[in-house]
Amino acid sequence: MMYYSLDRSRTLNGLLYCAALGFDTEIAMSALKLGVSGVSLSGTGSAYTALVGRDQIKELKGCWSDMGGSVIQTRIVNKL
């Protein structure tokens, strides 16, 4: 439940920053339409981020690549 709340908060924050800074929300909305959660604007833009499961990577990369930008795929590494 906590991850769901964090993803929703991240997405809301990203959409609000897009509106405040004049960035198009279509990139974030396209990811949400695919079922991706945790979509946001990175910093003050113009990069976007999304946390996706392995089963969503290919579809999201295809969608975002069609929008004319570069897509960088990485993974989270938590080592203490």
C-alpha positions as CSV (number, residue, x, y, z in Angstrom):
1,M,0.0,0.0,0.0
2,M,2.8,2.4,0.8
3,Y,4.4,2.0,-2.7
4,Y,1.0,2.7,-4.3
5,S,0.8,6.0,-2.3
6,L,4.3,7.0,-3.2
7,D,3.7,6.3,-6.9
8,R,0.5,8.4,-6.9
9,S,2.3,11.2,-5.1
10,R,5.2,11.1,-7.5
11,T,2.8,11.2,-10.5
12,L,0.7,14.1,-9.0
13,N,3.9,16.0,-8.3
14,G,5.1,15.6,-11.8
15,L,1.9,16.7,-13.4
16,L,1.7,19.7,-11.1
17,Y,5.3,20.7,-12.0
18,C,4.5,20.2,-15.7
19,A,1.6,22.7,-15.4
20,A,3.6,25.2,-13.3
21,L,6.6,25.1,-15.6
22,G,4.8,24.9,-18.9
23,F,5.8,21.3,-19.9
24,D,3.4,19.1,-21.9
25,T,1.8,16.4,-19.8
26,E,1.3,14.1,-22.9
27,I,4.5,12.2,-22.1
28,A,3.4,11.4,-18.6
29,M,-0.2,10.7,-19.6
30,S,1.0,8.3,-22.3
31,A,2.8,6.2,-19.7
32,L,-0.2,6.3,-17.4
33,K,-2.4,5.0,-20.3
34,L,0.0,2.0,-20.5
35,G,-0.6,1.3,-16.8
36,V,2.8,2.6,-15.7
37,S,2.9,4.1,-12.2
38,G,5.2,6.6,-10.6
39,V,5.6,8.8,-13.7
40,S,7.1,12.3,-13.1
41,L,9.0,15.2,-14.4
42,S,12.6,15.0,-13.3
43,G,13.7,18.1,-11.4
44,T,12.6,21.1,-13.3
45,G,12.4,19.3,-16.6
46,S,12.7,18.5,-19.3
47,A,13.4,14.9,-18.5
48,Y,10.6,12.5,-17.4
49,T,11.0,9.4,-15.2
50,A,8.9,6.3,-14.7
51,L,9.2,3.3,-12.5
52,V,8.2,0.2,-14.5
53,G,8.0,-3.5,-14.1
54,R,10.1,-5.7,-16.4
55,D,6.9,-6.5,-18.3
56,Q,6.3,-2.8,-19.1
57,I,9.8,-1.7,-20.3
58,K,9.5,-2.6,-24.0
59,E,6.1,-1.0,-24.4
60,L,7.0,2.2,-22.6
61,K,10.3,2.6,-24.4
62,G,8.5,2.2,-27.7
63,C,5.9,4.8,-26.7
64,W,8.4,7.4,-25.5
65,S,10.8,6.8,-28.3
66,D,8.1,7.6,-30.8
67,M,7.8,11.1,-29.2
68,G,11.2,12.1,-30.4
69,G,13.3,12.0,-27.3
70,S,16.0,9.7,-26.0
71,V,15.1,6.9,-23.5
72,I,17.6,5.8,-21.0
73,Q,16.9,2.5,-19.2
74,T,18.6,1.8,-15.9
75,R,17.8,-0.2,-12.8
76,I,17.7,0.6,-9.1
77,V,20.6,-0.9,-7.1
78,N,20.2,-0.7,-3.3
79,K,23.4,-1.7,-1.7
80,L,24.4,-0.7,1.8
